[in-house]
Amino acid sequence: MSKYADIAQSIRAAIKAGAYKPGAALPEQKRMAAEFHTSRMTLQKALDLLKTEGYLYSQQGGRTYVKYNAESIANLDVGVDQYVGTTELLGRTHRLESKVIKFELRYPTELEQEKLALSATQAVYDIERARYVENEPYGLEYTIMPVDLIPGIDEHILHHSIYSYIEQNLQLTIGAAFRRIEARRSTEDDQQYLKNTSDEPVLAVTNVVYLDDGRPFEYSVTHQKFDKAHFSVFVPGRTKP
C-alpha cells in the first residue's frame, strides 16, 4: 500500500473511532506530517483522498475539517475510486475470511488478453473466492492476473491478501484502476455462496487495476450482495471564480 493511502487509512480509522470529531479541524498539516513521518505533499494526497471519500472538507485558504456527516458513512461503504483490495479496506476493522472456490493456471481468453495486454500464450491465474465479513457473505470475486507479472501466488496468499503480497513481497506499487458498477441477476453461484434468492440482484463491480508504471495486473469482477455493498462518491461544490 502506498504511503499516502496508509496515512489516509489511519486518519479514516481515527475519524470512525471518534478521535477526530465531526465539524472539528484537523491538526495543522506541518504537525500531522511530522506525526506520520512524511512530507506535506504526501500528507496532502492522503487528505485529498479522504475529501473525495466524503470524510473531510477544506475552507478556501483555511484548515481541513471533518465533515458533519462523516460518522454516517457506513463501515462497508466504498468510495468508487478505492482499489486497495478487500482485505486492506475491511480487514483492519472487521473479521474477514476467504473461501477459495477455484484456483488454476490457464491461457487467457481474447477478452483477458485485451484487458491485461497479454499474448495468447502468457499464462494467467484464474481465481474465484467467496469473501465473508463477520461470518456474513460479502462478495464473490472472479480474478484474473498474469503469472509472469505477479509470480508466486498460492493458496496461503489467497486466504489472506493478494494486494499485500504484491506490495510487500513483490515490492510493486499499485496505481490507478478503471471500475464499472452495474446491477445483475443472481447466478447459481451467487445463490450458493452469497445466500441470494433467485430474484435478488447483485452489484457487479468490474475492475482493471494497474501498477504505477501503467501495466495492468488485474482484471476482476466482484458480485456483492445488494444489501451489503454501498458505493459512495463525493461531488465537490462549485468554487467561486
C-alpha positions as CSV (number, residue, x, y, z in Angstrom):
1,M,0.0,0.0,0.0
2,S,1.3,3.5,-0.9
3,K,2.4,5.8,1.9
4,Y,-0.4,8.3,1.3
5,A,-3.1,5.6,1.2
6,D,-1.7,4.2,4.5
7,I,-1.9,7.6,6.1
8,A,-5.5,8.0,4.8
9,Q,-6.4,4.7,6.3
10,S,-5.1,5.8,9.7
11,I,-7.0,9.1,9.6
12,R,-10.1,7.3,8.4
13,A,-9.9,4.9,11.3
14,A,-9.3,7.8,13.7
15,I,-12.5,9.5,12.4
16,K,-14.5,6.3,12.8
17,A,-13.1,5.8,16.3
18,G,-14.1,9.4,17.3
19,A,-10.6,10.7,17.7
20,Y,-11.5,13.4,15.2
21,K,-15.0,14.7,15.9
22,P,-17.5,15.8,13.2
23,G,-17.0,19.5,12.5
24,A,-13.6,19.6,14.2
25,A,-10.5,20.9,12.4
26,L,-7.6,18.5,11.8
27,P,-4.3,19.5,13.3
28,E,-2.1,21.7,11.1
29,Q,-0.5,19.9,8.2
30,K,3.0,20.6,9.4
31,R,2.2,18.8,12.7
32,M,0.4,15.9,11.0
33,A,3.2,15.4,8.5
34,A,5.7,15.2,11.5
35,E,3.4,12.7,13.3
36,F,3.2,10.5,10.2
37,H,6.9,10.9,9.4
38,T,6.1,12.1,5.9
39,S,6.2,15.1,3.6
40,R,3.4,17.6,3.4
41,M,2.9,16.7,-0.2
42,T,2.3,13.0,0.7
43,L,0.0,14.1,3.6
44,Q,-1.9,16.4,1.2
45,K,-2.5,13.4,-1.1
46,A,-3.9,11.5,1.8
47,L,-6.2,14.4,2.8
48,D,-7.3,14.8,-0.9
49,L,-8.3,11.1,-0.9
50,L,-10.4,11.5,2.3
51,K,-12.1,14.6,0.8
52,T,-13.0,12.5,-2.3
53,E,-14.5,9.8,0.0
54,G,-16.5,12.5,1.8
55,Y,-14.8,12.4,5.2
56,L,-13.2,15.9,5.0
57,Y,-13.6,19.3,3.6
58,S,-11.4,22.4,3.4
59,Q,-12.3,26.1,3.6
60,Q,-10.5,28.2,1.0
61,G,-7.2,29.3,2.4
62,G,-8.0,27.7,5.7
63,R,-7.9,24.4,7.7
64,T,-9.2,21.0,6.9
65,Y,-12.3,19.8,8.8
66,V,-14.1,16.6,9.5
67,K,-17.5,16.6,7.7
68,Y,-20.5,16.6,10.0
69,N,-21.9,13.5,8.3
70,A,-18.6,11.6,8.4
71,E,-19.9,9.2,11.1
72,S,-22.9,8.4,8.8
73,I,-20.5,6.9,6.2
74,A,-21.1,3.2,6.9
75,N,-18.1,1.0,7.6
76,L,-18.9,-1.0,4.5
77,D,-19.2,2.0,2.2
78,V,-16.6,2.0,-0.5
79,G,-15.6,5.1,-2.4
80,V,-15.9,4.5,-6.2
81,D,-12.2,5.4,-6.6
82,Q,-10.9,2.9,-3.9
83,Y,-8.9,0.0,-5.2
84,V,-6.8,-1.1,-2.2
85,G,-8.4,-4.5,-2.0
86,T,-11.0,-6.0,0.3
87,T,-8.5,-7.1,3.0
88,E,-6.9,-3.7,3.3
89,L,-10.3,-1.9,3.1
90,L,-12.1,-4.0,5.7
91,G,-9.6,-6.3,7.4
92,R,-8.4,-3.8,9.9
93,T,-11.9,-3.1,11.3
94,H,-13.8,-6.4,10.6
95,R,-13.2,-10.1,10.7
96,L,-12.6,-11.1,7.1
97,E,-12.5,-14.6,5.8
98,S,-11.9,-16.0,2.3
99,K,-13.1,-19.3,0.8
100,V,-11.1,-20.3,-2.3
101,I,-13.5,-21.9,-4.8
102,K,-11.2,-22.1,-7.8
103,F,-7.5,-21.6,-8.3
104,E,-5.9,-22.7,-11.5
105,L,-3.5,-21.6,-14.2
106,R,-4.5,-21.4,-17.9
107,Y,-4.1,-19.3,-21.0
108,P,-6.1,-16.1,-21.3
109,T,-9.3,-15.6,-23.3
110,E,-9.3,-13.0,-26.0
111,L,-11.1,-10.6,-23.6
112,E,-8.5,-11.2,-20.9
113,Q,-5.7,-10.6,-23.4
114,E,-7.2,-7.3,-24.3
115,K,-7.8,-6.2,-20.7
116,L,-4.4,-7.3,-19.4
117,A,-2.3,-6.6,-22.6
118,L,-1.3,-10.2,-22.9
119,S,-0.4,-12.6,-25.7
120,A,-2.3,-15.8,-26.2
121,T,0.5,-17.9,-24.6
122,Q,1.0,-15.8,-21.4
123,A,-0.5,-17.8,-18.5
124,V,-2.9,-16.3,-16.1
125,Y,-4.2,-17.2,-12.6
126,D,-8.0,-17.9,-12.7
127,I,-9.2,-17.3,-9.1
128,E,-12.6,-17.4,-7.6
129,R,-13.1,-16.5,-3.9
130,A,-16.1,-16.0,-1.7
131,R,-15.5,-13.3,0.9
132,Y,-17.1,-13.2,4.3
133,V,-17.2,-10.2,6.7
134,E,-18.1,-11.1,10.3
135,N,-19.2,-14.5,9.1
136,E,-21.8,-13.0,6.7
137,P,-21.5,-13.3,2.9
138,Y,-20.0,-10.1,1.4
139,G,-18.8,-10.8,-2.1
140,L,-17.9,-13.3,-4.8
141,E,-14.7,-12.4,-6.6
142,Y,-13.6,-13.6,-10.0
143,T,-10.0,-12.5,-10.6
144,I,-7.6,-12.9,-13.5
145,M,-3.9,-12.0,-13.1
146,P,-0.8,-12.6,-15.3
147,V,1.5,-15.2,-13.8
148,D,4.7,-13.6,-15.2
149,L,3.9,-10.2,-13.7
150,I,2.6,-11.5,-10.3
151,P,4.5,-14.7,-9.7
152,G,4.3,-16.9,-6.7
153,I,0.6,-16.7,-5.7
154,D,-0.5,-19.7,-3.7
155,E,-3.4,-20.8,-1.5
156,H,-2.0,-19.2,1.6
157,I,-1.9,-15.8,-0.1
158,L,-5.4,-16.3,-1.4
159,H,-6.7,-16.8,2.1
160,H,-5.1,-13.5,3.1
161,S,-4.4,-10.6,0.9
162,I,-3.1,-10.6,-2.7
163,Y,-2.6,-6.9,-2.7
164,S,-0.4,-7.1,0.5
165,Y,1.7,-9.8,-1.2
166,I,2.1,-7.7,-4.3
167,E,3.2,-4.6,-2.4
168,Q,5.2,-6.2,0.4
169,N,6.7,-9.3,-1.1
170,L,7.0,-8.3,-4.8
171,Q,7.7,-4.7,-3.9
172,L,5.4,-3.4,-6.7
173,T,3.3,-0.3,-6.3
174,I,-0.4,-0.4,-7.2
175,G,-1.5,2.6,-9.3
176,A,-4.8,3.5,-10.9
177,A,-7.9,1.5,-11.7
178,F,-10.8,1.5,-14.1
179,R,-14.1,0.5,-12.4
180,R,-17.5,-0.2,-13.8
181,I,-20.5,-0.8,-11.5
182,E,-23.8,-2.4,-12.6
183,A,-26.7,-4.4,-11.3
184,R,-27.0,-8.0,-12.5
185,R,-29.3,-11.0,-11.9
186,S,-28.1,-13.5,-9.3
187,T,-26.3,-16.6,-10.7
188,E,-26.4,-20.0,-9.2
189,D,-23.0,-19.3,-7.5
190,D,-24.5,-16.1,-6.0
191,Q,-27.3,-18.1,-4.6
192,Q,-24.9,-20.7,-3.2
193,Y,-22.2,-18.5,-1.8
194,L,-23.9,-15.2,-1.1
195,K,-27.2,-16.8,0.0
196,N,-29.2,-14.8,-2.5
197,T,-32.5,-15.9,-3.7
198,S,-33.0,-16.3,-7.4
199,D,-34.9,-12.9,-7.7
200,E,-32.4,-10.9,-5.6
201,P,-29.9,-8.8,-7.6
202,V,-26.2,-8.4,-7.1
203,L,-24.0,-5.4,-7.6
204,A,-21.3,-6.4,-10.1
205,V,-18.1,-4.4,-9.9
206,T,-15.7,-4.9,-12.8
207,N,-12.1,-3.7,-12.3
208,V,-9.0,-3.3,-14.4
209,V,-6.2,-2.4,-12.0
210,Y,-2.7,-1.1,-13.0
211,L,0.7,-0.9,-11.4
212,D,2.1,2.6,-11.0
213,D,4.1,2.1,-14.2
214,G,0.9,1.6,-16.2
215,R,1.0,-2.2,-16.6
216,P,-2.4,-3.9,-16.0
217,F,-2.2,-6.7,-13.4
218,E,-5.8,-7.5,-12.5
219,Y,-9.0,-8.0,-14.4
220,S,-11.7,-8.9,-12.0
221,V,-15.5,-9.0,-11.5
222,T,-16.9,-9.0,-8.0
223,H,-20.5,-9.8,-7.2
224,Q,-21.6,-8.2,-3.9
225,K,-24.9,-8.6,-2.1
226,F,-27.3,-5.8,-2.9
227,D,-27.9,-5.2,0.8
228,K,-24.3,-5.2,1.8
229,A,-22.5,-3.2,-0.9
230,H,-22.6,0.6,-0.8
231,F,-20.6,2.8,-3.0
232,S,-20.2,6.5,-2.4
233,V,-18.8,9.4,-4.3
234,F,-18.0,12.9,-3.1
235,V,-19.1,15.6,-5.5
236,P,-17.2,18.8,-4.7
237,G,-19.2,22.1,-4.7
238,R,-18.6,24.8,-7.2
239,T,-15.7,27.1,-6.4
240,K,-16.1,30.8,-6.6
241,P,-14.3,32.5,-9.6
